[in-house]
């Protein structure tokens, strides 16, 4: 029967093979979404017949995925760290490589109270992951997009992570003269015209959250330059950047101490951290 659970899943997997790195998982998640079930149900009921209405909904979702729309936008959720986050087209889909930043922060800072600023929070992925692991920390998360900030706030409310204050504004605009001992950011860092922007999935994600002038370095430069006014002496700055930008980011931090770049899950330079020296400029603008 072509309308069984298993047959629909196999047909979708074949259709998505040219459009996804994980066609079987995508087909599974979309079928779970349409039927309102979990994976174990799909296994047990593999030979059940799927009615016409849910089959048509499933076909429509598969078509969206085949057109390059990210799976997370179709299902409305994505896993990050230990959390299930809601996502909308107003935010980038959180990537596993960004978990490297979360891990670096947790490895360097214990559970004692800290004041942390997350610049460009998007879905809230970094702030929420850190809040879930460090309940004594006071976290401020900013974003220039009202839609993104609403998504992050919804996630915080649903997850019961109430120690995060959200503020609307570009980079440091929203925080006045507040100071912190940790600043983190995953800013736009793709250069205009970069070939990766032609990828089907990236065409669906917010351009402003992906692309920055000056070969992708402009927002990284702004964050480093403004950090001195908002970071306590000895405080730590953590930046996610492109795989080929490690040297450029380290060059921005020549007047800082303890500059270190950490590789992502694929071994590419991805996270650079540094500490602010006493009476030193924050970096090159």
C-alpha positions in Angstrom: 0.0 0.0 0.0 1.4 3.4 -1.0 -0.4 5.2 1.8 1.0 3.4 4.8 3.2 5.2 7.3 6.3 3.4 6.1 5.6 3.9 2.4 5.1 7.6 2.9 8.2 7.9 4.9 10.3 6.0 2.3 8.9 8.1 -0.6 9.6 11.3 1.3 13.2 10.1 2.0 13.8 9.5 -1.7 12.4 12.8 -2.6 14.5 14.7 -0.1 17.7 12.8 -0.8 18.9 15.5 -3.2 17.9 18.4 -0.9 19.0 17.4 2.6 21.9 15.9 4.4 19.5 13.9 6.6 16.5 12.9 4.4 15.4 10.0 6.6 15.3 12.1 9.7 13.6 15.0 7.9 10.9 12.6 6.6 10.5 11.2 10.1 10.1 14.6 11.8 7.6 15.8 9.2 5.5 12.7 9.6 5.6 13.1 13.4 4.5 16.7 12.9 1.5 15.8 10.7 0.3 12.9 12.7 1.1 14.3 16.2 3.1 11.3 17.2 6.6 10.3 18.2 9.2 8.1 16.6 8.2 5.0 18.5 4.7 5.3 17.2 5.9 5.4 13.6 7.8 2.2 14.2 4.9 0.3 15.8 2.4 1.6 13.3 4.5 1.4 10.2 1.9 -0.5 8.2 -1.1 1.6 9.2 -2.9 3.5 6.5 -2.6 7.3 6.6 -5.9 9.1 5.7 -6.0 11.4 2.7 -6.1 14.7 4.7 -2.9 14.1 6.7 -1.3 12.6 3.6 -1.9 15.8 1.7 -0.5 17.9 4.6 2.5 15.7 4.7 3.1 16.0 1.0 2.9 19.8 1.3 5.5 19.8 4.1 7.8 17.6 2.1 7.5 20.0 -0.8 8.5 22.9 1.4 11.5 21.0 2.6 12.5 19.9 -0.9 12.4 23.6 -1.9 15.1 24.3 0.8 13.0 25.6 3.6 14.8 24.7 6.9 13.2 21.8 8.7 13.1 23.9 11.9 10.9 26.6 10.2 8.5 23.9 9.0 8.2 22.1 12.4 8.6 25.3 14.5 11.2 23.7 16.8 14.9 22.8 16.9 17.1 21.1 19.5 19.9 23.1 20.9 22.1 22.1 23.9 19.6 20.2 26.1 16.7 22.4 25.1 13.8 22.3 22.5 13.6 25.8 21.1 10.8 27.4 19.2 12.0 29.1 16.0 10.4 31.4 13.5 11.6 32.9 10.2 12.6 36.0 12.2 15.6 34.1 13.7 18.5 32.0 12.4 18.2 28.3 13.0 20.6 27.6 15.9 23.5 25.4 14.7 25.3 22.6 16.6 28.6 24.5 16.2 27.3 27.3 18.4 27.1 24.8 21.2 30.9 25.1 21.2 30.6 28.7 22.4 28.2 27.6 25.2 30.7 24.9 26.2 33.6 27.3 26.3 31.8 29.7 28.6 30.7 26.9 31.0 34.2 25.4 31.1 35.7 28.8 32.1 33.1 30.1 34.6 31.7 28.2 37.5 28.2 28.5 39.0 28.9 31.5 41.1 26.8 34.6 40.2 27.9 36.4 37.0 26.5 39.2 34.9 26.4 38.1 31.3 25.4 40.0 28.1 24.3 38.1 25.0 24.5 40.4 22.0 22.2 39.5 19.0 20.4 36.7 20.9 18.1 35.6 18.0 16.1 32.7 19.3 17.8 33.1 22.6 19.8 29.8 22.1 23.0 30.9 23.8 21.4 32.8 26.6 18.9 30.1 27.3 21.4 27.3 27.2 23.7 29.2 29.7 20.7 30.0 31.9 19.7 26.4 32.1 23.1 25.4 33.3 23.9 28.4 35.5 20.7 29.5 37.4 22.5 32.0 39.6 23.7 34.0 36.6 22.0 37.3 35.7 21.7 37.4 31.9 20.8 40.3 29.5 20.0 39.4 25.9 19.6 42.0 23.2 18.6 41.9 19.5 17.8 44.6 16.9 14.9 42.6 15.6 11.6 42.8 17.5 10.5 39.5 15.9 13.6 37.7 17.1 13.3 39.1 20.6 9.7 38.0 20.8 10.8 34.5 19.8 13.5 34.5 22.5 11.1 35.7 25.1 8.6 33.0 24.2 11.3 30.4 24.6 12.3 31.7 28.0 8.7 31.8 29.2 8.0 28.3 28.0 11.2 26.9 29.5 10.8 28.7 32.8 14.2 30.5 32.5 13.3 33.7 34.2 16.7 35.2 35.0 17.1 36.7 31.5 16.3 40.3 30.8 15.5 41.0 27.1 16.2 44.4 25.5 15.5 45.7 22.0 18.4 47.4 20.3 21.5 47.0 18.1 24.5 45.6 19.9 25.1 47.9 23.0 22.3 50.4 22.2 19.8 48.8 24.5 21.8 48.5 27.7 22.8 52.1 28.6 25.9 52.1 30.8 25.5 48.6 32.3 28.6 46.6 32.8 29.1 42.8 32.7 31.9 40.3 33.5 31.0 38.1 30.5 29.9 39.2 27.0 29.0 36.6 24.3 27.9 37.0 20.7 27.2 35.1 17.5 26.9 38.1 15.2 26.5 38.2 11.4 29.9 37.2 9.9 29.3 36.1 6.3 30.7 38.4 3.7 28.4 39.9 1.1 28.5 37.8 -2.1 29.9 34.7 -0.2 29.1 31.6 -2.2 27.5 29.9 0.8 24.6 32.5 0.6 23.4 30.6 -2.5 22.5 27.6 -0.4 18.8 27.0 -0.5 18.4 27.0 3.3 20.2 30.3 3.8 17.9 32.0 1.3 15.1 31.4 3.9 16.9 32.8 6.9 17.0 36.5 7.8 19.7 38.2 5.7 20.5 40.8 8.3 21.4 38.0 10.8 23.8 36.4 8.4 25.7 39.1 6.4 28.1 41.8 7.6 30.1 44.3 5.5 33.9 44.4 5.5 34.3 40.8 4.5 31.9 39.7 7.2 34.0 41.4 10.0 32.1 44.7 10.5 29.9 43.6 13.4 32.7 41.6 15.1 34.7 44.8 15.0 31.9 46.9 16.5 31.4 44.4 19.3 35.1 44.3 20.2 35.4 48.1 20.0 32.4 48.7 22.3 33.3 46.0 24.8 35.5 48.2 26.9 32.5 50.4 27.9 30.5 47.4 29.1 33.0 44.8 30.2 34.6 44.8 33.7 38.4 44.7 33.8 39.4 41.0 33.6 36.0 40.2 32.0 35.7 37.7 29.2 34.5 38.2 25.6 33.4 35.2 23.5 32.8 35.6 19.8 31.6 33.1 17.2 33.0 33.8 13.7 33.6 32.2 10.3 36.0 29.3 9.8 38.5 31.6 7.9 38.2 34.6 10.3 40.1 33.4 13.3 43.3 35.3 12.5 41.4 38.5 11.8 39.5 38.3 15.1 42.7 37.6 17.0 44.2 40.7 15.3 41.3 42.8 16.8 42.3 41.6 20.2 46.0 42.2 20.3 45.7 44.5 23.4 43.6 41.9 25.3 44.9 39.0 27.3 44.3 35.2 27.2 43.3 35.3 23.5 42.3 31.8 22.5 40.5 30.3 19.5 38.5 27.1 19.9 37.6 24.7 17.0 34.0 23.7 16.2 32.7 20.2 15.8 34.3 20.0 12.4 37.7 21.2 13.5 37.3 24.7 12.1 38.3 27.8 14.0 35.0 29.0 15.3 35.1 30.6 18.8 37.6 33.2 19.9 37.7 34.4 23.5 39.8 37.0 25.3 40.0 38.9 28.6 40.1 42.7 29.0 43.3 44.0 30.4 43.4 46.8 32.9 43.5 50.2 31.3 43.8 48.8 27.8 41.8 49.8 24.7 39.2 47.2 23.8 40.6 46.6 20.4 40.7 48.0 16.9 37.6 49.5 15.5 
